[in-house]
Each structure stands twice: as structure tokens, then as C-alpha cells.
Amino acid sequence: MSQESAALLASLLEDEKELQFPRFTNEDALTLGCNLVRLAKNKTPYKGISVSITRNGQVLFQHAMEGTTVDNENWIRRKSNTVVRLQHSSYYIGRLLASKGETEMEKTYKVPMADYACHGGAFPLLIKDVGCVGTIVVSGLKQDEDHALATQGIREMIATMHQ
């Protein structure tokens, strides 16, 4: 594994340790979801981006911007399945596999690619002292941009919760 890959993986794990909510209500999902949509529109106003937030299997927020298709929903479902099963961001899982020279999850995790995706954009909904209770997913950009948008929104919201 290269030093660059090792540093990225360490950084992604650090995000998962840092980006934990003190609580997460349905209203929090609405606030975060709307903020992610706002960030997406500000960043790329002409891109079709979808945002989804689930907790314990229930969809609390979902929005598809103009230009999205059913493919975005499929990516959301597959990325979310990866987070729920492996308890790490989909970007971390993808970069971990890539560091080992692998590109698909079927071989390592024995899961069908039709149902799982190791591409960035899904982040675990983490509650401090509880763990992963759901997913926060962005789909429609490059995988590193999906991941960055999700973590930016999460980071901004957690900062307001600690004030």
C-alpha cells in the first residue's frame, strides 16, 4: 500500500471517529438534508444530485435534484447497503479495496455488485456512544466529491449542535 493510500484511509477513519452526532431526530434529518441540497446546488447548480438520509431502515429525507434519474436511487441503495453491512463509509471501503488492487466487493465481502457499491458518497449516520444507526448518502458527482459533500454537511451540522 502506498503512503498516499495509507494516509487517505487513515483520514477517512478519522472522519468516522470525528463525525458523530450527539443525537439525531427526524427534524435533524430534515435540517441536514436541506443543508446538503443547498450545498449541492451551490457547488454544482447544473448537476443532478440525489440526497438520502435513513435511520434504522426508515427514509427520513430524500431529494432528487433536476437531472437525476432512477440510476441515482440505485446508487443510493447500493452505497447505503455497503455502509449498513460494513459500518464504514462507502468511500473508505472502495479505497481500502483499491489499496489491495481490488475493485469489486464480490470477491472480498461475498456480496453481489447488484446490491452493493464501494464508491464514495454514503457515510454512516453515527451517534456518539451508540454507533451506526443509518446512512447519509449523496449521489451524482465523482465519488470523492460525493463523499466530500456528505462529510461537509455533516461537519457543519455537528458544529451547530455543539454551540
Wavefront OBJ file of the C-alpha trace (Angstrom):
o trace
v 0.000 0.000 0.000
v 1.345 3.400 -0.933
v 1.878 6.141 1.646
v -0.768 8.192 -0.143
v -3.332 5.373 0.147
v -2.459 4.783 3.791
v -2.832 8.480 4.588
v -6.215 8.681 2.814
v -7.519 5.592 4.628
v -6.367 6.988 7.981
v -8.051 10.313 7.209
v -11.315 8.573 6.268
v -11.291 6.591 9.516
v -10.574 9.786 11.452
v -13.659 11.376 9.843
v -15.736 8.465 11.111
v -14.410 8.974 14.643
v -14.990 12.737 14.497
v -18.325 12.978 12.674
v -20.653 11.561 15.298
v -23.907 13.225 16.249
v -24.880 13.763 19.889
v -28.450 12.844 18.816
v -30.337 12.543 15.528
v -34.063 13.247 15.282
v -36.377 13.387 12.286
v -36.078 17.186 12.414
v -32.293 16.837 12.371
v -32.620 14.721 9.212
v -34.691 17.449 7.566
v -32.175 20.134 8.569
v -29.193 18.113 7.369
v -30.922 17.017 4.164
v -31.891 20.566 3.238
v -28.361 21.753 4.025
v -26.864 19.043 1.793
v -29.195 20.040 -1.054
v -28.209 23.705 -0.567
v -24.511 22.782 -0.592
v -25.014 20.691 -3.721
v -26.815 23.500 -5.536
v -24.131 25.998 -4.540
v -21.326 23.691 -5.607
v -22.760 22.370 -8.851
v -26.056 24.057 -9.764
v -26.418 22.135 -13.034
v -25.653 18.646 -11.755
v -28.282 16.051 -10.973
v -27.581 15.119 -7.363
v -29.672 12.986 -5.014
v -29.526 13.029 -1.222
v -30.933 10.389 1.113
v -30.853 10.005 4.901
v -32.007 6.849 6.659
v -32.156 5.795 10.283
v -32.805 2.181 11.254
v -34.005 1.397 7.733
v -36.503 4.274 7.584
v -36.024 7.012 4.993
v -36.126 10.307 6.897
v -35.119 12.552 3.996
v -34.753 12.111 0.258
v -34.451 14.636 -2.527
v -33.584 14.293 -6.200
v -32.445 17.449 -7.962
v -33.356 18.145 -11.578
v -31.323 15.943 -13.882
v -31.334 12.860 -11.667
v -32.656 9.510 -12.808
v -33.619 6.216 -11.243
v -29.930 5.332 -11.545
v -29.176 7.782 -8.712
v -31.648 5.945 -6.476
v -29.988 2.643 -7.338
v -26.569 4.068 -6.444
v -28.003 5.363 -3.148
v -29.429 1.944 -2.320
v -26.196 0.118 -3.168
v -23.906 2.569 -1.336
v -26.221 2.560 1.683
v -26.205 -1.257 1.785
v -22.402 -1.153 1.913
v -22.387 1.202 4.900
v -25.049 -0.749 6.785
v -23.246 -4.048 6.257
v -19.638 -2.932 6.820
v -20.151 0.033 9.193
v -17.756 2.282 7.270
v -18.225 4.893 4.567
v -18.580 3.505 1.070
v -15.589 5.624 0.039
v -13.420 4.044 2.743
v -14.412 0.546 1.599
v -13.660 1.411 -2.032
v -10.284 2.940 -1.222
v -9.425 0.006 1.062
v -10.140 -2.456 -1.747
v -8.204 -0.305 -4.238
v -5.199 -0.287 -1.891
v -5.201 -4.076 -2.224
v -5.516 -3.955 -6.010
v -9.186 -4.924 -5.967
v -12.114 -3.076 -7.487
v -15.164 -5.190 -6.671
v -16.733 -6.237 -3.393
v -17.889 -9.669 -4.516
v -14.535 -11.352 -4.013
v -13.637 -9.906 -0.603
v -17.045 -9.471 1.001
v -19.066 -12.104 -0.896
v -21.845 -9.650 -1.748
v -23.492 -9.122 -5.158
v -22.493 -5.965 -7.010
v -26.146 -5.525 -7.945
v -26.821 -4.723 -4.279
v -23.572 -3.163 -3.006
v -21.288 -0.382 -4.239
v -17.846 0.571 -2.977
v -17.947 4.077 -4.444
v -17.894 7.214 -2.350
v -20.971 9.062 -1.193
v -22.503 7.046 1.654
v -21.438 7.903 5.175
v -22.548 6.135 8.345
v -25.060 8.003 10.485
v -23.107 7.731 13.712
v -24.463 8.580 17.149
v -21.845 9.173 19.857
v -21.666 6.228 22.276
v -24.191 4.293 20.148
v -22.627 3.658 16.738
v -24.006 3.382 13.225
v -27.788 3.740 13.087
v -28.247 4.637 9.428
v -26.774 6.317 6.383
v -26.304 9.737 4.829
v -25.891 9.410 1.063
v -25.030 11.785 -1.774
v -25.076 10.552 -5.374
v -24.439 12.263 -8.685
v -20.870 13.599 -8.552
v -17.491 11.891 -8.725
v -17.130 9.542 -5.771
v -14.653 11.710 -3.880
v -16.908 14.749 -4.415
v -19.998 12.839 -3.219
v -18.061 11.872 -0.093
v -16.714 15.392 0.459
v -20.169 16.941 0.110
v -21.674 14.468 2.597
v -18.923 14.995 5.172
v -19.020 18.789 4.752
v -22.743 18.832 5.505
v -22.341 16.507 8.469
v -19.404 18.510 9.858
v -21.315 21.799 9.562
v -24.392 20.403 11.281
v -22.479 18.812 14.160
v -20.695 22.133 14.725
v -24.061 23.866 15.209
v -25.246 21.152 17.619
v -22.293 21.809 19.944
v -22.930 25.554 20.268
l 1 2 3 4 5 6 7 8 9 10 11 12 13 14 15 16 17 18 19 20 21 22 23 24 25 26 27 28 29 30 31 32 33 34 35 36 37 38 39 40 41 42 43 44 45 46 47 48 49 50 51 52 53 54 55 56 57 58 59 60 61 62 63 64 65 66 67 68 69 70 71 72 73 74 75 76 77 78 79 80 81 82 83 84 85 86 87 88 89 90 91 92 93 94 95 96 97 98 99 100 101 102 103 104 105 106 107 108 109 110 111 112 113 114 115 116 117 118 119 120 121 122 123 124 125 126 127 128 129 130 131 132 133 134 135 136 137 138 139 140 141 142 143 144 145 146 147 148 149 150 151 152 153 154 155 156 157 158 159 160 161 162 163
